[in-house]
Amino acid sequence: MNTWRNASLAVTATALLALTAACGQEKGTAGPNGQVVGNAVPAEQPADGGYGSDGGYGSDTAGNTAAGEAAPPEEAGQLAVRNSKNLGKVLTDSAGFTLYRFDKDTANPPASNCEGECAKTWPVVAAGNAVAAAGTDAALLGSVVRADGSRQLTVAGWPMYRYAKDTGPGDVNGQGVGGTWFAAAPDGKKAAAVNAGAGGAAEPAGLAGLSVRKDPKLGDIVVDKRGMTVYRFKKDTAWPMKSACADDCLKKWPVVEPVAKNEVEDITTKGYVTFDRPDGIKQQTLDCWPIYTFSGDVRPGDTNGQGVGGTWYAVSPDAKLVGASK
């Protein structure tokens, strides 16, 4: 029995040494599938949000009212349809601002699940004087009574919103945020990237789980199986393996889910382990650094997350930050 136990301990010690050497440190434990267990420091949210926004949902305007509440809903007036080069036909209000819908709402029956902080970032469109856009079906317009008793405009049953970070007519900065917010098409459906599938972004065929794309400005960067740019957060640490992005941050910067080693191409496999986050989410790492995608990247090839907040950067094939100052 002692011989078996000693042999088992030796094997465990060897596995531990290999993992810690990969992460360049002296201690840690590995789970049965190579995931890092028990070495995670609880995620901390920086005071400024740490992910390129001043508000929990990506809003710089949240809390501007005297009581720190969402501004009173504004009516839409004469709706219009704008032809977006990237999204096709998009519904706007009378001022040309894009209208959005939320995947966590329901259309049948109509119901809004955006309240409180959410409604500061995604201002509600009041029903009131809305007039159908020319050439659209006026019967699709309706309203839903919100928790505070106000009436919100609906299109085909979907509650309508604006986005606080759209600062001018034609802006579509809210498209794809958190994977749940999308510009509204004239029929109430999601506006999607031209020639894209239901997810709103065309997926190149034949990509590995993680691979390398040569970006004209950034050079070689890592992309996921959808061709979406992969990022690192400067406030994270590799050892102890720690993510400083949690809660609302993860809505804007979703984790890269675990990818098998045999599903990567031309990327370092040093420190290629699964991070068991304190919040229970499993996250892929490169050289022990947690990696993410950006909800603001709508199409493969987008790099809208590059340099956000001076803390988010695309990742090179050797897991370095691309374009970041030391």
C-alpha positions in Angstrom: 0.0 0.0 0.0 2.8 2.4 0.9 4.6 1.7 -2.4 1.4 2.5 -4.3 0.9 5.7 -2.3 4.5 6.8 -2.8 4.3 6.3 -6.5 1.0 8.2 -6.7 2.6 11.1 -4.8 5.5 11.1 -7.2 3.3 11.3 -10.2 1.3 14.1 -8.7 4.4 16.0 -7.8 5.7 15.7 -11.4 2.4 17.1 -12.8 2.6 20.0 -10.4 6.1 20.8 -11.3 5.2 20.8 -15.0 2.3 23.1 -14.5 4.1 25.6 -12.3 7.1 25.6 -14.6 4.7 26.5 -17.5 3.4 29.4 -15.5 6.9 30.4 -14.3 6.1 30.0 -10.6 6.9 27.8 -7.7 3.5 26.5 -6.5 0.0 25.7 -7.6 -2.3 22.7 -8.0 -3.8 21.2 -11.2 -7.1 19.5 -11.6 -7.6 16.2 -13.4 -8.2 18.0 -16.8 -5.3 20.4 -16.5 -7.4 23.2 -15.0 -5.9 25.4 -12.4 -7.6 24.8 -9.0 -7.2 26.5 -5.7 -4.7 29.2 -6.8 -7.2 31.8 -7.9 -7.3 35.1 -6.1 -11.0 36.3 -5.9 -11.7 38.6 -8.8 -11.7 42.3 -7.9 -13.5 45.0 -9.8 -11.3 48.2 -10.1 -12.9 51.3 -8.8 -13.3 52.8 -12.3 -14.8 49.6 -13.7 -11.5 48.9 -15.3 -12.9 48.0 -18.7 -13.2 51.3 -20.5 -16.5 52.6 -19.0 -17.6 54.7 -16.1 -20.9 52.9 -15.6 -21.5 49.2 -15.0 -23.2 48.8 -18.4 -20.7 50.8 -20.4 -22.3 54.2 -20.0 -20.6 57.5 -19.4 -23.9 59.2 -18.8 -25.4 57.0 -16.1 -26.5 58.9 -13.1 -26.7 62.4 -14.7 -30.1 63.1 -13.2 -30.3 64.8 -9.8 -31.4 61.7 -8.0 -29.0 59.4 -9.9 -31.9 57.8 -11.8 -32.5 57.1 -15.4 -33.6 60.1 -17.4 -37.4 60.3 -18.2 -38.1 58.3 -21.4 -38.1 60.3 -24.6 -40.6 59.7 -27.3 -39.5 58.5 -30.7 -41.7 60.7 -33.0 -41.6 59.9 -36.7 -39.6 56.7 -37.0 -37.3 56.2 -40.0 -35.3 53.4 -41.7 -31.6 53.9 -42.3 -29.6 51.7 -44.6 -26.5 50.7 -42.7 -23.5 49.5 -44.7 -22.8 46.8 -42.1 -26.2 46.1 -40.7 -28.7 46.6 -43.5 -31.9 48.3 -42.6 -32.0 49.8 -39.1 -34.9 51.5 -37.3 -34.2 55.0 -35.9 -36.2 57.7 -34.1 -37.0 61.1 -35.6 -33.6 62.4 -34.7 -31.8 59.5 -36.5 -30.7 57.7 -33.3 -30.6 53.9 -33.6 -33.3 51.9 -31.7 -32.3 48.7 -30.0 -33.8 45.5 -28.6 -32.7 43.3 -25.7 -32.5 39.5 -25.9 -33.6 39.2 -22.3 -36.9 40.9 -23.0 -39.9 39.0 -24.4 -42.2 39.9 -27.2 -45.0 37.5 -26.5 -46.2 38.8 -24.1 -44.2 42.1 -24.4 -42.1 42.6 -21.3 -39.0 44.6 -20.4 -36.2 43.2 -18.2 -34.1 46.4 -18.3 -34.5 48.4 -15.1 -32.3 50.5 -12.8 -28.7 50.8 -13.9 -29.5 49.0 -17.1 -32.1 51.7 -18.1 -29.5 54.4 -17.5 -27.3 52.9 -20.2 -30.2 51.8 -22.4 -32.7 54.7 -22.2 -36.3 53.6 -22.7 -38.1 54.8 -25.8 -41.5 56.2 -24.7 -44.6 55.1 -26.7 -46.5 58.4 -27.0 -46.2 60.0 -30.4 -44.4 57.3 -32.3 -45.3 57.1 -36.0 -44.4 54.2 -38.2 -41.6 54.7 -40.7 -42.6 55.1 -44.3 -43.1 51.7 -46.0 -43.3 49.8 -42.8 -46.3 48.1 -41.1 -47.8 50.5 -38.6 -49.6 47.5 -37.0 -46.2 46.4 -35.6 -46.1 49.4 -33.3 -47.4 49.0 -29.8 -46.5 49.6 -26.2 -45.8 47.8 -22.9 -46.5 49.1 -19.4 -43.3 49.2 -17.4 -42.9 48.6 -13.6 -43.1 52.4 -13.0 -46.4 52.7 -14.9 -44.8 54.4 -18.0 -45.4 53.1 -21.5 -42.5 51.9 -23.6 -42.6 51.7 -27.4 -42.6 48.1 -28.8 -42.0 46.9 -32.4 -43.5 43.5 -33.1 -43.8 43.2 -29.3 -40.1 44.0 -28.6 -39.5 46.9 -26.2 -37.3 49.6 -27.8 -34.3 51.4 -26.3 -31.6 53.9 -27.3 -27.9 53.5 -26.2 -26.2 56.1 -24.0 -23.0 55.8 -25.9 -24.5 56.6 -29.3 -23.6 60.3 -29.4 -24.9 61.1 -32.9 -27.4 60.0 -35.6 -26.4 56.8 -37.3 -24.2 55.5 -34.4 -24.6 51.8 -33.7 -22.2 51.5 -30.8 -24.7 49.3 -29.0 -24.7 46.6 -31.6 -23.8 43.2 -30.1 -23.0 44.6 -26.6 -22.9 41.7 -24.1 -24.1 39.4 -26.9 -27.7 40.5 -26.0 -28.3 44.0 -27.4 -28.9 44.5 -31.1 -30.1 47.3 -33.4 -33.7 46.8 -34.4 -34.7 46.1 -38.0 -37.9 47.7 -39.2 -39.9 44.5 -38.5 -38.6 44.3 -34.9 -36.1 41.6 -35.6 -32.4 41.9 -34.9 -30.4 43.9 -37.4 -27.5 41.6 -38.3 -24.2 42.0 -40.1 -24.7 41.8 -43.8 -24.3 38.2 -45.0 -24.2 37.1 -41.4 -26.0 34.4 -39.6 -28.5 34.7 -36.7 -25.7 35.6 -34.3 -25.0 38.8 -36.1 -21.5 38.0 -37.3 -20.4 35.9 -40.3 -18.3 33.0 -39.2 -15.4 32.1 -41.5 -15.3 28.5 -42.4 -12.5 26.1 -41.3 -11.0 28.2 -38.5 -9.3 26.4 -35.6 -10.5 26.9 -32.0 -7.8 29.5 -31.7 -5.6 30.7 -34.6 -3.6 33.6 -35.9 -4.9 36.4 -38.2 -2.6 39.0 -39.8 -4.2 42.4 -39.0 -3.1 45.2 -41.3 -2.5 47.5 -38.4 -1.6 45.2 -35.5 0.2 42.4 -37.2 -0.3 38.8 -36.0 -3.1 38.5 -33.5 -5.0 35.6 -32.0 -8.6 35.0 -33.0 -11.3 32.5 -31.9 -13.1 30.0 -34.1 -15.5 32.7 -35.2 -12.6 34.9 -36.3 -13.2 37.3 -33.5 -10.2 39.1 -31.9 -8.9 37.8 -28.6 -7.9 40.2 -25.9 -5.9 40.4 -22.6 -6.6 42.7 -19.6 -3.5 44.5 -18.2 -5.0 44.4 -14.7 -5.1 40.6 -14.7 -2.2 38.5 -13.4 -0.8 35.2 -14.6 0.4 34.0 -11.2 -1.4 33.8 -9.0 -3.8 33.4 -11.9 -6.3 36.2 -11.3 -8.9 38.0 -13.4 -9.8 41.6 -12.5 -12.8 41.5 -14.9 -16.0 40.3 -13.2 -19.8 40.8 -13.1 -20.7 43.7 -15.5 -17.2 43.7 -17.0 -17.8 40.2 -18.3 -20.9 41.4 -20.2 -18.6 43.6 -22.2 -15.6 41.3 -22.3 -16.8 37.7 -22.4 -14.3 35.0 -21.5 -12.9 32.7 -24.1 -14.2 29.3 -23.2 -11.8 26.3 -22.9 -10.4 25.1 -26.2 -8.6 21.8 -26.5 -4.8 22.0 -27.3 -5.3 20.1 -30.5 -7.7 22.7 -31.7 -5.1 25.6 -31.8 -2.8 26.6 -34.7 0.4 28.6 -34.6 -0.2 29.7 -31.0 2.0 29.1 -27.9 0.8 26.2 -25.7 3.0 27.3 -22.8 0.8 27.8 -19.8 -2.2 26.6 -21.9 -4.5 25.7 -19.0 -8.1 26.2 -18.0 -8.7 28.8 -15.3 -11.5 27.9 -12.9 -12.6 31.4 -12.0 -14.0 32.2 -8.5 -17.4 32.9 -10.2 -17.5 29.3 -11.5 -16.9 30.2 -15.1 -14.2 28.3 -16.9 -11.8 30.4 -19.0 -9.0 29.6 -21.4 -5.6 31.0 -20.7 -2.5 31.6 -22.9 0.8 31.5 -21.0 -1.4 31.5 -17.9 -3.1 34.8 -18.9 -6.9 34.8 -19.0 -8.2 35.7 -22.4 -11.4 37.4 -23.6 -13.3 38.7 -26.6 -15.1 42.1 -26.9 -18.8 42.5 -27.2 -18.2 45.6 -29.3 -16.6 43.6 -32.1 -19.5 42.8 -34.4 -17.7 41.1 -37.3 -14.7 38.9 -37.7 -11.7 41.2 -38.1 -13.0 43.9 -35.9 -10.5 45.2 -33.3 -12.7 47.8 -31.5 -11.4 46.6 -28.2 -7.8 47.5 -28.9 -6.5 50.0 -26.3 -9.9 50.5 -24.6 -9.3 52.2 -21.3 -5.6 51.8 -21.8 -6.0 48.3 -20.4 -7.3 46.0 -23.1 -5.2 44.8 -25.9 -5.2 42.2 -28.7 -3.0 39.1 -28.0 0.0 38.0 -30.0 0.6 34.3 -30.8 3.1 34.2 -27.9 0.5 35.6 -25.5 1.9 39.1 -25.4 -0.1 42.3 -25.4 -0.1 43.9 -28.9 0.7 47.6 -29.0 0.7 48.1 -25.2 3.1 50.5 -23.6 5.1 49.0 -20.7 
